[in-house]
């Protein structure tokens, strides 16, 4: 399991099947939430098979999580079940704000 220190998280990729639509909306929502929390982290949207190697954290629907782990083995992969209740973004913001190590090993991620 990949773990990143909160201070080392610079780039988050919100991944989806083709890199359009849902990932763009999710990325924009996450950008706003991170900014509101005072966190200086870049957020992009990306097709799951084209996640940049510089990505520290990937947020993806649970159906894409395994592919995201293969495409970005260097990144923490947080998954969620429902776009309307994205627990992966909640977990990431909680961990970054608290300065905790970022990992998918939490009861909040689902």
C-alpha positions in Angstrom: 0.0 0.0 0.0 1.3 3.4 -1.0 1.4 6.1 1.7 2.4 9.8 1.2 3.2 12.4 3.8 0.7 15.2 3.7 3.4 17.8 3.1 4.5 15.8 0.0 1.2 15.8 -1.7 1.5 18.2 -4.6 -0.7 16.7 -7.4 -4.1 15.0 -7.2 -5.6 13.4 -10.3 -9.4 12.8 -10.4 -9.6 9.9 -12.8 -12.5 8.5 -14.8 -12.9 6.3 -17.8 -12.3 8.7 -20.6 -11.1 11.9 -18.8 -14.2 13.9 -19.5 -17.4 14.8 -17.7 -17.4 13.2 -14.3 -13.7 13.7 -13.6 -13.8 17.3 -14.6 -16.8 18.0 -12.3 -15.1 16.1 -9.4 -11.8 17.8 -10.0 -13.4 21.2 -9.9 -15.3 20.5 -6.7 -12.1 19.2 -5.1 -10.1 22.2 -6.2 -12.6 24.5 -4.5 -12.7 22.4 -1.3 -8.9 22.3 -1.1 -8.7 26.1 -1.7 -11.3 26.7 1.0 -9.3 24.6 3.4 -6.2 26.7 2.6 -4.4 23.7 1.0 -2.0 24.4 -1.9 -2.5 21.2 -3.9 -2.9 21.0 -7.7 -5.9 19.0 -9.0 -6.3 17.7 -12.5 -8.8 15.4 -14.2 -7.4 12.5 -16.2 -8.4 9.4 -18.1 -7.5 6.5 -15.8 -5.0 5.1 -18.3 -3.2 8.4 -18.6 -2.5 9.4 -15.0 0.7 11.5 -14.9 3.7 9.9 -13.2 4.0 12.9 -11.0 0.6 12.3 -9.4 0.7 11.8 -5.6 -3.0 10.9 -5.1 -5.6 9.5 -7.4 -9.3 9.7 -6.7 -11.4 7.3 -8.8 -14.7 5.5 -8.7 -14.3 2.0 -7.1 -14.8 0.4 -10.4 -11.7 2.0 -11.7 -9.5 1.8 -8.6 -7.6 -1.4 -9.7 -6.8 0.2 -13.1 -5.7 3.4 -11.4 -3.3 1.4 -9.1 -1.8 -0.2 -12.2 -1.5 3.1 -14.1 -0.1 5.0 -11.1 1.7 2.6 -8.8 3.5 5.6 -7.2 0.3 7.2 -6.1 -2.2 6.7 -3.2 -5.5 5.6 -4.8 -8.6 6.7 -3.0 -11.9 5.3 -4.3 -15.5 6.1 -3.8 -18.9 4.6 -4.7 -21.1 7.6 -5.3 -20.3 10.9 -6.9 -22.9 12.7 -4.7 -21.2 11.4 -1.5 -17.6 11.2 -2.5 -15.9 9.9 0.7 -12.5 9.8 -1.0 -12.4 13.5 -1.3 -13.6 13.8 2.3 -10.8 11.5 3.4 -8.1 13.3 1.5 -9.1 16.7 2.8 -9.2 15.4 6.4 -5.8 13.8 6.1 -4.2 16.8 4.5 -5.7 19.3 6.9 -4.6 17.3 9.9 -1.1 16.7 8.4 -1.7 13.0 8.6 -0.1 10.5 6.2 -2.3 10.1 3.2 -3.4 6.5 2.5 -6.4 4.5 1.5 -6.3 2.6 4.8 -9.2 4.2 6.5 -12.8 3.4 7.3 -13.9 6.7 5.5 -12.7 5.6 2.1 -15.3 3.4 0.3 
